[in-house]
Each structure stands twice: as structure tokens, then as C-alpha cells.
Amino acid sequence: MRGMEYRRLGKTEVYLPVLGFGTWEIGGRFLPDYSTDKQAIEIIRLAVKKGMKFIDTAEMYAGGHTEELVGEAIREFDREELFIATKVWSSNLRYDDVLKAMEGSLKRLKIDYVDLYQIHWPNPGVPLRETMKAMEKLVLDGKTRFIGVSNFNVRDMEKAMSYLSRTELVSNQVLYNIIDRGIEEDILPFCKENNITVIAYRPLAKGLVAREPYKSILERIGRKYGKTAVQVALNWVVRHENIVAIPRTMNYNHLEEILGSVGWKMMQEDYELLERMVPI
């Protein structure tokens, strides 16, 4: 695929496209919105054809409708060529609830297994040991290939890892973009040290990188490489060897712009210049 890069998932032998397809707000937010279903299915299929074969979704998105759209979109592809990730919501982290949530996701996705099952948010009201036991059972039962978490801090990750005896934690999906750099203090170094892949959500800061004051700064660097503000911002996010990003779009031109974010590198001094110039 044109310029697509791949990154190793955790300590596994699986390599993910550095750009996956995020699906939050596709098919609705917290409740289903069926008005753009046709467009959603078409854009997901196009993204896969362009090399974004890693699709991330969640049972919470659009009350489950997003998973249904993903399931419909991927029907025409070879399942083994795709990497499908979904997430269990924080209210479903009891042992039996995790297993039940997985069955619901598989039914909506119309597949027999997911590649990555993630805890969407930690829930202090449910013992993490209980949740991880259920997650590990799903691996042993062939319902998911790998286990990940989302929005976990270092302490949460350490606890989650300590409760796994037969498999490993491969990823942590967290907020990361050139404006929101909070993970750089401890989460990113911990993940690097432990070979945990960081899946960056909102890598374009919900479109802020294409607005002032960020746009002018990013375009200034981008002119040197013939790239847009969006492409520079996304390239900056995935400069780390253990980071993949999951931008989302419903626009065909924006999808092409996103795809132009990888397959090239900036000079190290420009990555550092951006960090100094962009206000956070």
C-alpha cells in the first residue's frame, strides 16, 4: 500500500498499519443515528482498501450500532487480512459481564473473534483482577487474540499486567496529539520500556490542528515537505516506534489527506521545533 508503515503490536509477531481507522461518532454518539449508514460503510471499506486494515470500535459507540456498521463494512474482505479491535464498557467489567459483552460485540460485528479486546475505561468499583481473569478466558476460548486497555495510567497497567498469567497486555489506547501530550511524562516511557503499543486516539485533536493558532505553525513546517497541517500533525504523533494512531473521518478527501501523513519522515530538528512552537 502507498506509503503505509507498520508497527509491531506489543511483543507479538503481528504488525499493525501505523494508521488505523477510528469509529467514534460513526453511526451516532451514544445512541444510534442511521442517517449516514451508507456513507459510513463506504468510507470504512475505502479506508481498508487504502491500507487502513486496523479498525477500532467499541460496544458503547452509538449504543452498539457502530459495531454493526463495521460488521457490514468488512463482510467483503478476507477476515484474516483485517485487525478488528473493540472495547468493553466500564459498567461491564464483572467477570460474567465481560464474557456477555464480548458475545454481544461478536454478534454485532458478525465475526467469530476479535483481534484485540480492550477495557475502555478503568472502573474502581470492580476488582481489576476479576476483569483481567475474564479477559484472559476470552483469549483461551479463542474469542480474542490479544488483550489491551484504554485510558489506563501506569499504576493501572502495572496491576493489569500482574493479574495476567497466561497472556500479556499488548496495548493501551490513550489520548495523544501535538496539543495533548500528557502521556509523555510517564505512560509513554512505561509502554516503551514494557513493549506495550500505544494506540493514539484523537491524534488530530478533534480538528484543532487545522485551526489557528495551530494551523499556521504546522503549515510553516509542512511547506518544507509539501505537506498540510493535518499531515504534519499526524506524522508527528506516529514518529515513535511503539505508537499507532486511529484518526476517524467521514470525508473522502480528508481520508486521502490522512493517508498522506505516513511514508515519509521529517528531520529530527523539525519534530523538536514543533514541540517548542505548538502551545499546549
N, C-alpha and C positions, 0 to 999 in steps of 0.2 A: 504494500500500500504506500501511496505517495507520502514519503517523509515520516510515516508513523514510527515511533520509537516504542520499545518495550522495556518493562521493568520487572525484575523478579519479585514474586509475591512471597514476602517473608523469607523463610528458609526452604520453601518448596522448590520444585523444579518447574513450576508454572510461571509463565511470563505474561504480564498484562499489557495491553496497549497503554501508553502513558496518558492518553486521553480516553476516559470512559464517558458514557452518556448518563447524566443525572436526570432524574424524572420528577423531582419535587415540583408541584403545581401543574403537572401534566395530567389532564383529566380531572382537575379540581384541586382544591387545597385540602380541607379536612372532610369535605363532602363531595360526592361525585358531581361532575359537570360534564354532560355528554355532548355538549355543543361543538366541541372541537375534536371528537374522537377520530374522524377520518384523517385529519391533518396530523394528529399525534402519531397514529400508526404509520403514516407515510414518512414522517421525519425520523422516527426510530429506525425504520427499515433502511432509509437512506444513510443514516449515521453508521449502521452496521456495515452496509456495502462499502462505505468510505474507510472502514478500518476500525471504527469505534465498537468493537465486539464485546466490550465490557459494559454491561448495563446495570446500573444501581437503582433499586427501588425500595419500597417499604410497605408493610401491611397498613400503616397509618395513612399513607398518601391517598387522598381522595376517598377515604373510607374503604380502601381496597380496590377501587376502580383503576388506579394506576397500574397495579399488578395485572389486572385484566387486559389493559391496553398493551402492556409489554408482552403478555402471553399471546395475544393476537398478532402482534407485530413480528414475533420471532418464529411463527409457525412455518414460514417458508425457508428457514435456514437450517443447516445441519446443527443439531443441538450441541455436538461435541466441539464445534468451532466457536461457540459462544461462552462467555463467562457471565453468569447471571448472579447478581448479589441482591439480597433483600434483608430486611431488618424486622426484628420482633419489638413491639412497642413496650414501653416501660411498665405498663399495667399488666403485662402478660408474662412476667418473669418467674412466677412459681413453676415448679417442675412440670406439672401436668399442663399448665397453660402454655408453656414454651412448645411442648410437643403438639398441642392442639393448634397453636398459632402457625406452626410450620405446615400442618396439613391444610390449613386454610390458604396459605400462600401458594403452596404447590397446586392446589385446585384452581385458584385464580390464574396462575401462570400457565396452567395446563402442561406441566412438566413433572418428571419423576423425582428430580433432585435439583437443588440449587448449588452453585459453586462456592458461594460464601454466604454464611448466615451470621448476621451481626446483631448485637444488643444495641438498640437505637439510643437509649439513654440509661445511665445507671439509675437504680431505684433503691435508696437507702432502706426502704421498708421491707425489702425482700433479701434474704441472705444470698450474697453473690455465689457462695458455694453451691447452693441449691440450683441456681440458674446455670452455672457452668457444668454441673453434672448433667443437666438436661441437654445442654448444647453438645456435650461430648457424646451423649447417647445418639443424638441425631447424626453425628459423624459415623459412629459404629453401625448405625442402621442404614447408612447409605443415603440419607435424606439431604445431607450437605457434605461437600468435600472438605470445607475449611470453616474455621470459626474466627470471627472478628468482633470488634467492639466499635462503638461510636460515642464521641463526646466523653471519653474516659480520661481522667488525669493520670499522672504517673502512679499514684497510690492505688487507684482502682485497677490499673493494668497489672501492677505487681500482684495484687490479690487475685485477680482473674487467672493469671498465669500459675499461681501457686495451687489453684484448685483443679488444674488440668493434669491428668496422669497419663493419658494415652494419646494425646494430640497436643498441638501447640497453637498459641494465639498468633495469627498471621497479619492482622491489620488493625488500625484504629482510624476511623473516619472522623475528621475534625475540620473545623472552620480554619481556612488558611488562604490568605491572599496578600497582595502587596500592602494593603491598608491594615488588615487584621493579622498581626504577626505574633500573637500571644504564644503560639506553640513553640516558638524558637527558644524560649527560656529553658524549658525542661522536657516537654513532651517530645519534641523533635529529636533532641540528643538521646533521650532514653530509647526511642524507637530505632534510631540508627545503631545504637550500641547492642540492641537485642534483636536486630534483623526483623523488625516489625514494619510492614509497609504503611505509610501514611496515605490515606485517601483524602484528598483535599476537596471539601465541598465549599460552595460559593467562591470558587477561585477567581471570579471576576467581580467580587464584592457587590453582587446584585446589580451589576451595570454601572457602578460608581466609577470604574476605571475609564469609562467612555465619557465622563462628565468632568467639568472643571472643579477643582484645580488640577485634578489628576491627568486629564486628557492631554493637556499641553506638555506636561513633563514627560509622559510616556511617548508622545509623538516625537518629541525632540530626540530621544534616544532611537526611536523607531526609524526615523529618516535615514539613519546611518546604515540600516539593514533592509530598508524598503518594506517595513512592517508597520501595522497600525497599532494604536494604543492597546487595543484588546489583545493583539498577538504578542506584544511585548510583555504585558502583564501576565499572561498565561505562561509564556516561556519562562518568566522569572519564577513562577510557582514551581514548575517541574524541573528546575535546574538541579535539584537534589536527586541523588541516585535512588533514594527509597521513597519518593513521592510520585503518586499518580493523581490526576485531577478529574473531577466529574462535572464539567460545565453542563448546563442544560440550555436548550433553545427550542423554539417552535418556528424559527425562521430559517429558510433555506440559505439565504445569503450569509446570515450570521453563522450558520453551520460551516460554510466554506471558510469564513474568516477564522473560526476556531481551529479548523484543521490546519490552517497556515501558521499555527503557533509553534509547531514542532518540526523536527527535521533540520534544525539549524541551532547555532549557539551564538550568544553574544560574548564579547570579550569580558573577562572577569571584572575589569575596572568599570564596565557599564552596569553589571549587576550591582556592584557596590555603590556606584553613583546613584542608581535608582533608590537604593535603601536610604541614602542620605537625603535625597530630594523629595521623596514622597512622604507627605505628612501622615502620621498615624494617630 
